[in-house]
Amino acid sequence: MVVIGKGPADRLGRAYVTTGNARDLQPWHGWLFEIDLDAWRRGAAEVRVLVTTPESDCGPEGESGSRTRLCGGGLWAPSGPLLRRVGETDELVLAPGNGQLDLKRGDYANTLMRVPRGLAFDAACDASRCASSAATEPDEACVASCRDLFVPRLLPGQALPRPETGVCDGLSSLFDCWARLDFQGGSTPIEVPLPSGKRPLVYPTKDGHAYLIDGDHFGTLYDRAKLVEVCGTQGDPCTMNWAGMIVTQPALLGGHVAVPTFMPDRTHPAGVFGLVVEDGERPRVRIDWRFPAEGTSAARTRFRRHPSRPLGSTLASGLEVFWVVETAPPGGRGRLVALRARDGALLVDEELAGAGYRFTLPLVHAGAIYVPSCQSDSGPGTLEAFRIQPE
């Protein structure tokens, strides 16, 4: 994924490229490159690199490490990094994936890293609070002190996940459960500016939750809201037990944050959630609407596979709409869905010619919406266009 940041003195700006090797095969590393496009145009190569995986030995080459806590932290989120404007400069928010968390070694798997222009990353944690903290399970006082690093965790009073399959029975750590389920990484947060001036981030995770984080001090966790259950039961196994239930970047429109979820079983509901971030001394996440509606049979039969990312667009009439593609298995036909941003009302539910494709982002241009379809990861692929009619 490539994003472009531009400062006041830049003509072309700087390109930021995140990458990690394919799938979960070892060794699986994460790289962020910063390319000065103005220097490149002048014929001078100026490239900076940040590696999020300091180890060189990450297990047997060619074997999967997706369910271990070893090395990892690859930058494989399909939506790439979040680029934020801060004063006269820009910064990136990275979401390293699977692997080991060890602040003392510089292992930042399963976190959010706030990285400045120039890529000189410093978690900015209080050394005195982290000195006696366990390496792979830093305590609350330590991670809460980190200015530029967010470590997912439970809020006081929240219980460890207990999936109905029993896969995490006997475990006493959130990260150990995530590793056993391959529930790390994959999504990109979004910033939600509030009237108070706060700029929290909404960060959805593969385990079906949405975190609300202080955008100025990443160690401050405001809220952790459950959207969906963990996939699978004893009698209804999860058909994709590596996939999680959320891999996306939310969309913000009209004060609502759209988060598509999915559920590879036949028991639990899933779909698109419309969230509202409530302002205050300690902001909170509230579920305002969901599609399909809670308690309906559609909520337990639709959105069984990774959907597209959500796109927010304002129609010529001023109507604010979220677009999402509900994908189908290879050979099937996906659906293009449009939801009214303010209440989740269904406006469009159109069958595609193809299956759609996970992780992609629809495009609205000149009164039409464009969505890709692929019959498999190796193709063939098609592009479909639909004219947006006045409502």
N, C-alpha and C positions, 0 to 999 in steps of 0.2 A: 504494500500500500504506500502511496506517495501523497504527502500534503505539502503545501507551499506556504511559508511564512514570510512576511515582508515588513521590514522596519522602515522608519522615515527616510533613511539614506539609501534604501535599496531600490533598484530599478526592476530587477527580476525576482529578487528575494532569495530564499534558501529552501532547497528541496529536502524533505525529511523522508527517508525510506526505511521502513521496518520490514524485517524478514526473519524467518525461521525455517528449518528444513521441513520437508513434507511429512505429513502424518506424525506418528509418535516414535519413529525409529531412532535409535541411538546412533551417533551422538546428536542430541537435539538442542541447539543453541539459539540465542537471540541476538540480533544485531540491529542497531540503529545508526544510519548514516546521515550526516548533514552535509549537503553539497551547496557551496556558495555559487549560485548561478551567475551572478555578476562577474565574479572572478573567472568562472569557466568561460564566459563570453569573451573575456580579455585574453584567454589562452592560458590562464594560470589555474591549475587544479588545486582547490582548497576543499579537502574532505576531512571531516572529523567522524570518529567512530565511537560508539558506546556498545560494549558487549555486556549483556545482562547475565551471562553464565561464565563465571571465572574459571571453573574447573576444566581440565583437559581430559580427565577420565570419568566418563559418565555411564559406564557399564558396557556390556558386550555390544560391539557394532552390529547394527541390523536388527537388534531386538527391541521390542516395545518397552518404553519406560513410563507409559501413561499412568500406571497404577503404583508407582513408587515415588518416594520423596528423595530423589537423587538428581543433583544438577538441575537441569530444566530451566524454566523461566523463559522459554522461547517466545518471541513476539509474533504470534500467529493469528491474532484477532483479525477476522476478515474485514472489519470496518476500519482497521488501522488505529493510529493514535488520535487522541483528541488534541487539536491545536487551539490554544486559548490566547487571547490578546490581554496583556498585562501592562498597562501604561504605554510606553513607547516601544515595547518589545513583545515577543511571543514566547510561549512555553509549550511543552508537550506533556501530555499525560499518557503514560504507557501502562499496559496491562499484561505483564509477563504471565505465562501460563504454568503448566504442570511443573512440579519438582520440589526442590528444597528451599525452605526459608531459613536463612541464617544471617542475621544482620552483621555479625562479627566477621563473616567471610565475604560479605557482599553478595550473598544469594538472595534474590528478591522474588522468587516464584510466588505466584498467587496474590500479588499485591497490586497497588497502583503507585507508580513512580512519577513525581513531578520533576521534569527535566528542563533546565533553562537553555536558551540559545547558547551554542558552544558545547553543549552536552557534558558539562562538568557537573555530574550528579553527586549530590550529598543528601542523604536521608534526613540530616539535621535532627537526629534523635539526641535526647539528653543522656550523655555518657554515664552520669552517676546513676540514673534510673535503669539503665540497660546493663550495667556492669555485672550484676548478679542474676540477670534474666537468663533463662534457659536458651540455648542456641537455637534450637529448632521450634521452640514454643515460647516466644517472648511473652512476658506477662503484660497485663493491662497498663501498668504505670509506664513501662518502656514504650510500647507502641503508641500510647496516647500522647507521648511527648514528641513524636516525630513530625516535624513541620512539612516535609516533602515526601512522605511515604505513608500510604494507607495499608494497614493489615486487616483483612476481614476477620470478624470475630462476633461473638454473641453479645447482645446487650444484657445488662443485669436482669436476672429473672427468666431469661430465655433458656430453653433446654436444648441439649445436643440433639441433632437429627436422629430419628429412629425410623428409617425406612421400613415399610411394611414387609419387605422381602427379608428383613433380618440381617442384611449385609453389613450393617455397622454395629450390630449387637456386640457388647463387650469392649467397644472402643471408648476412650475418654477424651478424644481430641477432635475438633471440627476438621482440622486439616487431614488427620488420619482417615476420617470418614470420606472426605473429598477425594483423597488419593485412591481409596478402595473403589470408589465409584467413577473415577476419572471426571471429576466435576470442577476442574480448575480452568481459569482463563477463558478466553474466547470472545468476551464482550468489551465494548468501549463505552465509557460513561458519557454523559451529556451535562453541560452546565445549565442551571436554572436560576437566572437572576431574580431576586426578590425585591419588593418595595423597600425593605429595610436596608438594602445595600449588600446583604449577604449574597454570595454566589455559590451555593452548594452544588455538589455533583450527585446525580442519580446514576448509580452503578448497578446494573443487573448482573447476576451471577448464574452459572449453570445449574446451581442447586435450587433455582426457583424463587430467589429472594431479590429484593431491590434495596440496596444500601443508600443512605443519604449522608454525605460527607461534607464537612466544612471545606469549601474550595480555597480558603486561604491558609488553613492549618489542617493538613491531611490526617493528622492523628486524632482529630475530633470526629467521632462518629455520632451523628444525630439520631439516626433511625435505621432499623433493619426490618423490612416488611415482607412477609411471606405472600407470594402471589399464587403459587401452585404447590401441590404435594410432590414428593419424590416419586418418580415413575416406578411402576411395578408393584405387585402384591404377591403373596405366596401362590395364589392360583392364577395370576395373570402376569407373567414375567414381562419385564420391559424388553421390547424387541430391539432396542438400540441402547444397551446399558452403558455405553460410553458417551452418549450424546448430551446428557443433561436435559434441562427443560427450557433454557434460555441461551441463545447465542445471537447477539444483536448489538446495535447501538440505538437507544431510544430516540424518538423524535419529539420536539417541543413545538406546540402550536396552540395559541389561544389560551395559555395558562395550563394546558394539559400535556402530560408526558405519555406518549404511547409506547408500550412495551409488549411486543408479541412473544407469546410463550407457545410451547408445543408439548405433546405428551405421547410417547411411543408405547402406550398401553391402551386397554379398552375400558379402563375403570375410572380414571381421574379426569376432571375437566381441565381444559386449557383454552387459549385463545388470546385475544388482544386486550390488554388492560389499559385503561385511562387513569393515570395517577395525577393527583394534585399535591404540590408541595405547599404545606401550610406554613406561613411565615410566623416568626416569633423569636423569643430568646433562644429557644431550642426548636428549630423547624422539624416538621414531621411529614411523613408520606401518608396520604390517604387514597384508597382505591375509590374512584368516583363512578366508574362504569366498567363494564367488561362485555366483550362480544366473543362468542355467543353468550347469552344471558345465563347467569348462574342457575343451576337446577334444571336446565333444559337438556334434552337428549343430544342436541347438537354440540353442547359443551363437552360431551364425552365421546363424540365421534369425529368432530372436525379438529384441524390443527394437530394431526398426529405425527407430522414430520417437521423438520426445520423450515420455517417460512422465510420469506424475504425480510430485509430490514424495512422498517416503516418510513414512509415519506409523508411529510406534512406539506400541503399546498393550499393556497387561497385561490378560489375560482374567481372568474371575472365578476360574479355577483357579490363577492365578498365572503362567500361561504368558506369556512375553514374545514379541511378534510384530511384525514389520514388514509393513505393507500398502503395496502399490504397484499402480498401474493401468498395464498395458501397453496403450498406445493403438493404434488401428488407423486406416487411411486413411478419409476420408469415405465413408460408406456401409458400412464394415466393422464388425466387432464386436471391441471391446477385451476385455481379460481382467483380472480382479481377482486379484491374487496375494498370498498370505500366506506369509511365511517365518519359521521359528523363529529368534529373534534370536541364540541362542548358536552355531548351526552352519549357518544358512541352509537347513535342511531345508524342503522344500515341503509346506505344510499345506493351502493352498487354491489352486486354479487354475480360476476360474469365469468362464465367458463372460458378457460383458455383453450387454444388449439393444442398446446403442449403441456408439459408437466410443471412448468415454472422452474425456478432454480433457487436453492437455499443461499442465504447470506447476501444476495444481490440487492441493489437499491433501484426501485423504479425511477423513471425520468418523466417529468411533465414538461412539455415544450410545445409552444404554439398551439395550444388547445387540444393536445393529444397526450396520452400516457403510453410509455414504451416499457415493456418488460421482456426479459430474456427467458428462454426455456432451453433445457438440456435433457436429453434422454438418458445420459449417464455422465459420470465425471470426465469421460473421454469423448463425449459428443454422441451424435451430431447436435448442433445447437441452432436455434432460430430466434428471431426477434419479432415480437408481436406489438402492434400499435392499435390503440383504441381512441376514437374521437370522443372527447368529453362534451356531452350535450348539456345545454342549459337545464337546470333543475326546475 
